[in-house]
Amino acid sequence: MKKILVINGSARKDSVSTALCKSFIGEKNGFETKIYNAYTLNAKPCCGCGLCGKTVGCCYDDLDEFMADFEQADYFVISTPVYNGSVSAPLKAVTDRFQRYYALRFEHGVKPAVAKHKKAALIIAAGSKGEGKEEIKTMYERMFTVLNTSLEAVIFFDSTDQRVPDEAAHESVKQEGEYFFDS
Ligand SMILES: Cc1cc2nc3c(=O)[nH]c(=O)nc-3n(C[C@H](O)[C@H](O)[C@H](O)COP(=O)(O)O)c2cc1C
C-alpha cells in the first residue's frame, strides 16, 4: 500500500492551508495516510551540533518516528501558512532537522541519502498577495535535492486577509490532488 506522509504547519482551527491540504488529499482509500501537525509534534530546533556528521542519526530522538515515516513514504505533503516570508516556526524546526540526511549524503557518502523516492506537494496560504511562495518553494526544492524527493505540485492561496477559498477553489485543489496521487 502506498504511503502518504503529511505535515501541517498551522495551529489555527480555521486554517486555510490545512483545509486546502485536506481537499488536496481527498478520500484516500487504498493509501496509508499519516498526518502530523508541526505544533503538536513540537520538534526541537536543530542545534547545529554536527553529531549527524560523525554518527548516523541525530542528537535528539523526538523526531525518530516522524523520520521513519518519512523514509517509508511514497508521497510527502507539506502545508503551511506564510509567516514573515517563510513557513511557521514549528515547521521550520522540523525542516531544519532534515539536516541529518544532508550529513548522510555528504559526510557519510550515502547516495541517495534516502532510499525511497518521494513525490512532494506544497500547500501554502498567505495573508497578502503573492508573498512567500517563491521563498518557500526554493527552500524545499533545495532541501529535496538530498532527500530523493521531487516537488511536483505547489498550491498557493493568497490574500487570506480578505478572502477564504470558496467551493470552486477547493474543487480545483481536489483535482490537482487527484492528478498528483497515482492511482
Ligand atoms: C506571525 C504571522 C506572520 C505572518 N506573516 C505573513 C507574511 O509575511 N506574508 C503574508 O502574506 N501573510 C503573513 N501572515 C498571514 C498568514 O499567512 C495568513 O493569515 C494565512 O492565511 C495563515 O495560514 P493558515 O490560515 O493556514 O493558518 C502572517 C501571519 C502571522 C500570524
The ligand as a Gaussian input file, in Angstrom:
#p B3LYP/6-31G(d) Opt

LIG

0 1
 C        3.159000      35.648000      12.695000
 C        2.493000      35.861000      11.377000
 C        3.259000      36.263000      10.309000
 C        2.678000      36.440000       9.057000
 N        3.455000      36.812000       8.017000
 C        2.906000      36.960000       6.787000
 C        3.719000      37.334000       5.674000
 O        4.922000      37.547000       5.776000
 N        3.114000      37.443000       4.463000
 C        1.794000      37.195000       4.293000
 O        1.296000      37.292000       3.160000
 N        0.992000      36.830000       5.324000
 C        1.532000      36.700000       6.564000
 N        0.741000      36.308000       7.619000
 C       -0.680000      35.956000       7.370000
 C       -0.857000      34.435000       7.201000
 O       -0.011000      33.942000       6.186000
 C       -2.308000      34.145000       6.800000
 O       -3.162000      34.510000       7.861000
 C       -2.531000      32.680000       6.456000
 O       -3.832000      32.501000       5.974000
 C       -2.325000      31.764000       7.650000
 O       -2.404000      30.425000       7.233000
 P       -3.492000      29.453000       7.866000
 O       -4.826000      30.056000       7.501000
 O       -3.261000      28.152000       7.193000
 O       -3.267000      29.408000       9.346000
 C        1.290000      36.183000       8.877000
 C        0.514000      35.790000       9.983000
 C        1.099000      35.623000      11.217000
 C        0.256000      35.195000      12.385000

